[in-house]
């Protein structure tokens, strides 16, 4: 085995059984939605995010924060094509870490969520799958916690 293969194999062995502590979000991925209330409901009621804050302004979502129970969060709001900080709905993608990937996959499959990549073990040690939300955004869920920070 070459060095890269050895590092990947060693990393896979250690990450599968040693959950890292949840981190406080320091980077909040952001997305916009044509129907932000419906997307919030989907992410909370179907996927399992926590509705931490939702601020509306004139029937539109000005700001929402949804926390992932295992750590991290996203921010989202209603799409405004004239806004200076606005990405098109359906162009977002995120990887969400979970220790409950099999249970989440089963629950989302049973709920009829669009699975775009089936549950599968990856060569780098993660077990993961991906979905598309009703706006077309891509969400991957898996056990991969990233590489350790360099010292």
PADREN-311610 format. One record per residue (C-alpha): residue number from 0; residue in three letters; chain; y, x, z. Coordinates in Angstrom, 3 decimals, always signed. Example, Ala and Ser with C-alpha at 12.3 -4.5 7.8 and 13.67 -1.06 7.14 Angstrom:
BEGIN
<node k="0" r="ALA" c="A" y="-4.500" x="+12.300" z="+7.800"/>
<node k="1" r="SER" c="A" y="-1.060" x="+13.670" z="+7.140"/>
//
This chain:
BEGIN
<node k="0" r="UNK" c="A" y="+0.000" x="+0.000" z="+0.000"/>
<node k="1" r="UNK" c="A" y="+3.500" x="+1.247" z="-0.761"/>
<node k="2" r="UNK" c="A" y="+6.254" x="+1.261" z="+1.870"/>
<node k="3" r="UNK" c="A" y="+7.781" x="-2.051" z="+0.760"/>
<node k="4" r="UNK" c="A" y="+4.409" x="-3.802" z="+0.876"/>
<node k="5" r="UNK" c="A" y="+3.724" x="-2.336" z="+4.318"/>
<node k="6" r="UNK" c="A" y="+7.116" x="-3.468" z="+5.652"/>
<node k="7" r="UNK" c="A" y="+6.637" x="-6.948" z="+4.176"/>
<node k="8" r="UNK" c="A" y="+3.142" x="-7.246" z="+5.660"/>
<node k="9" r="UNK" c="A" y="+4.287" x="-5.989" z="+9.072"/>
<node k="10" r="UNK" c="A" y="+7.293" x="-8.336" z="+8.997"/>
<node k="11" r="UNK" c="A" y="+5.077" x="-11.287" z="+8.055"/>
<node k="12" r="UNK" c="A" y="+2.785" x="-10.598" z="+11.009"/>
<node k="13" r="UNK" c="A" y="+5.625" x="-10.397" z="+13.508"/>
<node k="14" r="UNK" c="A" y="+7.732" x="-13.325" z="+12.284"/>
<node k="15" r="UNK" c="A" y="+4.920" x="-15.855" z="+12.207"/>
<node k="16" r="UNK" c="A" y="+4.320" x="-15.779" z="+15.953"/>
<node k="17" r="UNK" c="A" y="+7.570" x="-14.653" z="+17.562"/>
<node k="18" r="UNK" c="A" y="+10.285" x="-17.310" z="+17.363"/>
<node k="19" r="UNK" c="A" y="+13.760" x="-15.862" z="+17.702"/>
<node k="20" r="UNK" c="A" y="+16.218" x="-17.543" z="+20.052"/>
<node k="21" r="UNK" c="A" y="+18.549" x="-20.078" z="+18.431"/>
<node k="22" r="UNK" c="A" y="+21.903" x="-18.625" z="+17.446"/>
<node k="23" r="UNK" c="A" y="+25.261" x="-20.289" z="+17.857"/>
<node k="24" r="UNK" c="A" y="+26.590" x="-21.053" z="+14.369"/>
<node k="25" r="UNK" c="A" y="+29.126" x="-18.500" z="+13.256"/>
<node k="26" r="UNK" c="A" y="+29.051" x="-19.491" z="+9.592"/>
<node k="27" r="UNK" c="A" y="+29.118" x="-23.160" z="+8.669"/>
<node k="28" r="UNK" c="A" y="+27.924" x="-23.938" z="+5.143"/>
<node k="29" r="UNK" c="A" y="+30.052" x="-26.752" z="+3.713"/>
<node k="30" r="UNK" c="A" y="+29.359" x="-29.431" z="+1.143"/>
<node k="31" r="UNK" c="A" y="+30.996" x="-32.519" z="-0.308"/>
<node k="32" r="UNK" c="A" y="+29.472" x="-35.861" z="-1.198"/>
<node k="33" r="UNK" c="A" y="+30.349" x="-38.810" z="-3.396"/>
<node k="34" r="UNK" c="A" y="+28.976" x="-41.054" z="-0.629"/>
<node k="35" r="UNK" c="A" y="+29.418" x="-38.946" z="+2.505"/>
<node k="36" r="UNK" c="A" y="+28.466" x="-41.721" z="+4.986"/>
<node k="37" r="UNK" c="A" y="+25.166" x="-42.287" z="+3.148"/>
<node k="38" r="UNK" c="A" y="+24.456" x="-38.534" z="+2.983"/>
<node k="39" r="UNK" c="A" y="+25.190" x="-38.197" z="+6.704"/>
<node k="40" r="UNK" c="A" y="+22.819" x="-41.080" z="+7.449"/>
<node k="41" r="UNK" c="A" y="+20.101" x="-39.470" z="+5.282"/>
<node k="42" r="UNK" c="A" y="+20.481" x="-36.047" z="+6.912"/>
<node k="43" r="UNK" c="A" y="+20.526" x="-37.518" z="+10.433"/>
<node k="44" r="UNK" c="A" y="+18.089" x="-40.435" z="+10.249"/>
<node k="45" r="UNK" c="A" y="+15.605" x="-39.050" z="+7.724"/>
<node k="46" r="UNK" c="A" y="+15.796" x="-35.253" z="+7.926"/>
<node k="47" r="UNK" c="A" y="+16.630" x="-34.853" z="+11.620"/>
<node k="48" r="UNK" c="A" y="+20.088" x="-33.284" z="+11.865"/>
<node k="49" r="UNK" c="A" y="+22.232" x="-34.291" z="+14.842"/>
<node k="50" r="UNK" c="A" y="+25.471" x="-36.207" z="+14.235"/>
<node k="51" r="UNK" c="A" y="+27.826" x="-33.995" z="+16.243"/>
<node k="52" r="UNK" c="A" y="+31.162" x="-35.133" z="+14.830"/>
<node k="53" r="UNK" c="A" y="+32.314" x="-37.479" z="+12.075"/>
<node k="54" r="UNK" c="A" y="+36.041" x="-38.013" z="+11.424"/>
<node k="55" r="UNK" c="A" y="+37.095" x="-40.626" z="+8.904"/>
<node k="56" r="UNK" c="A" y="+40.441" x="-41.056" z="+7.222"/>
<node k="57" r="UNK" c="A" y="+41.040" x="-44.221" z="+5.221"/>
<node k="58" r="UNK" c="A" y="+37.333" x="-44.986" z="+4.771"/>
<node k="59" r="UNK" c="A" y="+36.504" x="-41.449" z="+3.639"/>
<node k="60" r="UNK" c="A" y="+34.834" x="-38.737" z="+5.702"/>
<node k="61" r="UNK" c="A" y="+37.511" x="-36.124" z="+6.332"/>
<node k="62" r="UNK" c="A" y="+35.132" x="-33.908" z="+8.321"/>
<node k="63" r="UNK" c="A" y="+31.616" x="-34.082" z="+9.700"/>
<node k="64" r="UNK" c="A" y="+29.565" x="-31.572" z="+11.628"/>
<node k="65" r="UNK" c="A" y="+25.805" x="-31.990" z="+11.651"/>
<node k="66" r="UNK" c="A" y="+23.836" x="-29.657" z="+13.920"/>
<node k="67" r="UNK" c="A" y="+20.247" x="-28.599" z="+13.314"/>
<node k="68" r="UNK" c="A" y="+18.312" x="-29.118" z="+16.581"/>
<node k="69" r="UNK" c="A" y="+16.812" x="-25.623" z="+16.366"/>
<node k="70" r="UNK" c="A" y="+20.182" x="-23.916" z="+15.776"/>
<node k="71" r="UNK" c="A" y="+22.900" x="-23.819" z="+13.144"/>
<node k="72" r="UNK" c="A" y="+25.000" x="-26.526" z="+11.562"/>
<node k="73" r="UNK" c="A" y="+26.636" x="-27.725" z="+8.344"/>
<node k="74" r="UNK" c="A" y="+29.990" x="-29.332" z="+7.715"/>
<node k="75" r="UNK" c="A" y="+30.593" x="-31.951" z="+5.065"/>
<node k="76" r="UNK" c="A" y="+33.033" x="-34.533" z="+3.851"/>
<node k="77" r="UNK" c="A" y="+33.919" x="-36.891" z="+1.042"/>
<node k="78" r="UNK" c="A" y="+34.472" x="-35.376" z="-2.400"/>
<node k="79" r="UNK" c="A" y="+38.106" x="-35.140" z="-3.465"/>
<node k="80" r="UNK" c="A" y="+38.448" x="-33.673" z="-6.969"/>
<node k="81" r="UNK" c="A" y="+42.079" x="-32.747" z="-6.220"/>
<node k="82" r="UNK" c="A" y="+41.284" x="-31.015" z="-2.920"/>
<node k="83" r="UNK" c="A" y="+41.831" x="-27.285" z="-2.675"/>
<node k="84" r="UNK" c="A" y="+38.601" x="-26.755" z="-0.719"/>
<node k="85" r="UNK" c="A" y="+36.192" x="-28.943" z="-2.606"/>
<node k="86" r="UNK" c="A" y="+32.846" x="-28.175" z="-4.244"/>
<node k="87" r="UNK" c="A" y="+31.180" x="-30.664" z="-6.571"/>
<node k="88" r="UNK" c="A" y="+28.558" x="-32.902" z="-4.971"/>
<node k="89" r="UNK" c="A" y="+25.018" x="-31.831" z="-5.756"/>
<node k="90" r="UNK" c="A" y="+25.843" x="-28.110" z="-6.074"/>
<node k="91" r="UNK" c="A" y="+24.925" x="-27.102" z="-2.514"/>
<node k="92" r="UNK" c="A" y="+21.776" x="-25.335" z="-1.375"/>
<node k="93" r="UNK" c="A" y="+20.650" x="-24.255" z="+2.094"/>
<node k="94" r="UNK" c="A" y="+17.656" x="-22.742" z="+3.843"/>
<node k="95" r="UNK" c="A" y="+16.969" x="-24.313" z="+7.241"/>
<node k="96" r="UNK" c="A" y="+14.711" x="-22.565" z="+9.755"/>
<node k="97" r="UNK" c="A" y="+12.221" x="-24.679" z="+11.650"/>
<node k="98" r="UNK" c="A" y="+9.172" x="-24.050" z="+13.802"/>
<node k="99" r="UNK" c="A" y="+7.950" x="-27.543" z="+12.841"/>
<node k="100" r="UNK" c="A" y="+7.663" x="-27.167" z="+9.074"/>
<node k="101" r="UNK" c="A" y="+4.340" x="-29.010" z="+8.700"/>
<node k="102" r="UNK" c="A" y="+5.498" x="-31.997" z="+10.752"/>
<node k="103" r="UNK" c="A" y="+8.829" x="-32.144" z="+8.913"/>
<node k="104" r="UNK" c="A" y="+7.112" x="-31.941" z="+5.519"/>
<node k="105" r="UNK" c="A" y="+4.742" x="-34.782" z="+6.459"/>
<node k="106" r="UNK" c="A" y="+7.583" x="-36.960" z="+7.772"/>
<node k="107" r="UNK" c="A" y="+9.819" x="-36.414" z="+4.738"/>
<node k="108" r="UNK" c="A" y="+6.935" x="-36.945" z="+2.310"/>
<node k="109" r="UNK" c="A" y="+6.017" x="-40.217" z="+4.039"/>
<node k="110" r="UNK" c="A" y="+9.673" x="-41.290" z="+3.850"/>
<node k="111" r="UNK" c="A" y="+9.622" x="-40.845" z="+0.066"/>
<node k="112" r="UNK" c="A" y="+12.102" x="-37.960" z="+0.014"/>
<node k="113" r="UNK" c="A" y="+12.150" x="-36.061" z="-3.294"/>
<node k="114" r="UNK" c="A" y="+10.060" x="-32.920" z="-2.721"/>
<node k="115" r="UNK" c="A" y="+11.085" x="-30.272" z="-5.263"/>
<node k="116" r="UNK" c="A" y="+8.817" x="-27.501" z="-3.954"/>
<node k="117" r="UNK" c="A" y="+5.602" x="-28.292" z="-2.137"/>
<node k="118" r="UNK" c="A" y="+4.711" x="-26.865" z="+1.274"/>
<node k="119" r="UNK" c="A" y="+3.291" x="-23.396" z="+0.768"/>
<node k="120" r="UNK" c="A" y="+2.730" x="-20.091" z="+2.541"/>
<node k="121" r="UNK" c="A" y="+4.898" x="-17.354" z="+1.023"/>
<node k="122" r="UNK" c="A" y="+3.889" x="-13.704" z="+0.589"/>
<node k="123" r="UNK" c="A" y="+6.723" x="-12.635" z="+2.921"/>
<node k="124" r="UNK" c="A" y="+5.245" x="-14.585" z="+5.826"/>
<node k="125" r="UNK" c="A" y="+7.129" x="-17.878" z="+5.671"/>
<node k="126" r="UNK" c="A" y="+5.690" x="-21.353" z="+5.339"/>
<node k="127" r="UNK" c="A" y="+8.187" x="-23.552" z="+3.522"/>
<node k="128" r="UNK" c="A" y="+9.039" x="-26.424" z="+1.182"/>
<node k="129" r="UNK" c="A" y="+12.169" x="-27.820" z="-0.469"/>
<node k="130" r="UNK" c="A" y="+13.751" x="-31.221" z="-1.057"/>
<node k="131" r="UNK" c="A" y="+16.662" x="-32.710" z="-2.970"/>
<node k="132" r="UNK" c="A" y="+18.949" x="-35.035" z="-1.031"/>
<node k="133" r="UNK" c="A" y="+20.366" x="-38.251" z="-2.572"/>
<node k="134" r="UNK" c="A" y="+23.410" x="-36.311" z="-3.873"/>
<node k="135" r="UNK" c="A" y="+21.198" x="-33.699" z="-5.588"/>
<node k="136" r="UNK" c="A" y="+21.745" x="-30.859" z="-3.105"/>
<node k="137" r="UNK" c="A" y="+18.757" x="-28.584" z="-2.478"/>
<node k="138" r="UNK" c="A" y="+17.404" x="-27.998" z="+1.037"/>
<node k="139" r="UNK" c="A" y="+14.579" x="-25.570" z="+1.790"/>
<node k="140" r="UNK" c="A" y="+12.868" x="-25.710" z="+5.193"/>
<node k="141" r="UNK" c="A" y="+10.695" x="-22.916" z="+6.481"/>
<node k="142" r="UNK" c="A" y="+9.682" x="-20.531" z="+9.200"/>
<node k="143" r="UNK" c="A" y="+11.438" x="-17.424" z="+7.815"/>
<node k="144" r="UNK" c="A" y="+14.156" x="-16.320" z="+10.274"/>
<node k="145" r="UNK" c="A" y="+15.592" x="-13.525" z="+8.173"/>
<node k="146" r="UNK" c="A" y="+15.349" x="-9.814" z="+8.638"/>
<node k="147" r="UNK" c="A" y="+16.442" x="-8.152" z="+11.884"/>
<node k="148" r="UNK" c="A" y="+19.998" x="-6.887" z="+11.908"/>
<node k="149" r="UNK" c="A" y="+20.298" x="-3.162" z="+11.259"/>
<node k="150" r="UNK" c="A" y="+21.012" x="-1.159" z="+14.392"/>
//
